[in-house]
């Protein structure tokens, strides 16, 4: 879909905290563990993917 915003995540550190961010504007909570911030980013990407029918991998309409 051309009107959808692409998602690319990264993490940013500020003092003792790490936050996951996405190019769509989403921001995760501040975490002390980098691994947890990365998990937040992975969950965001999974939620942002279009739903598929499971068998063919094609988006549901």
PLY file of the C-alpha trace (Angstrom):
ply
format ascii 1.0
element vertex 61
property float x
property float y
property float z
element edge 60
property int vertex1
property int vertex2
end_header
0.00 0.00 0.00
1.66 3.23 -1.08
-0.15 5.37 1.51
1.28 3.45 4.48
4.20 4.88 6.43
7.28 2.61 6.39
8.48 1.42 9.77
12.16 1.37 10.73
13.03 1.15 14.40
16.09 2.15 16.36
17.04 2.71 19.97
18.30 5.88 21.60
20.02 6.22 24.94
19.57 9.05 27.40
21.53 8.65 30.59
20.66 5.29 32.15
17.63 4.77 29.93
17.07 3.40 26.44
14.01 4.12 24.29
12.84 2.43 21.11
11.73 4.75 18.31
10.20 4.31 14.87
10.19 6.42 11.72
6.36 6.50 11.92
6.59 8.59 15.11
5.97 5.79 17.62
8.05 5.83 20.78
8.35 3.13 23.41
8.71 3.68 27.14
12.11 4.43 28.66
13.79 1.21 29.78
16.91 0.53 31.80
17.57 -2.64 29.77
18.50 -2.19 26.10
17.16 -5.68 25.42
13.71 -4.64 26.63
13.74 -1.54 24.40
14.62 -3.79 21.44
11.75 -6.11 22.38
9.40 -3.09 22.44
10.59 -2.21 18.91
10.06 -5.78 17.68
6.52 -5.80 19.08
5.79 -2.48 17.40
6.97 -3.83 14.04
4.86 -6.97 14.47
1.77 -4.87 15.25
2.46 -2.56 12.29
2.58 -5.40 9.74
-0.58 -5.84 7.69
-2.58 -8.87 8.68
-2.27 -11.86 6.37
-4.43 -14.87 5.72
-1.73 -17.18 7.10
-1.53 -19.57 4.15
-0.54 -17.43 1.19
0.87 -14.54 3.24
-1.30 -12.13 1.28
-2.88 -9.19 3.14
-6.51 -9.63 4.15
-8.93 -7.39 2.30
0 1
1 2
2 3
3 4
4 5
5 6
6 7
7 8
8 9
9 10
10 11
11 12
12 13
13 14
14 15
15 16
16 17
17 18
18 19
19 20
20 21
21 22
22 23
23 24
24 25
25 26
26 27
27 28
28 29
29 30
30 31
31 32
32 33
33 34
34 35
35 36
36 37
37 38
38 39
39 40
40 41
41 42
42 43
43 44
44 45
45 46
46 47
47 48
48 49
49 50
50 51
51 52
52 53
53 54
54 55
55 56
56 57
57 58
58 59
59 60
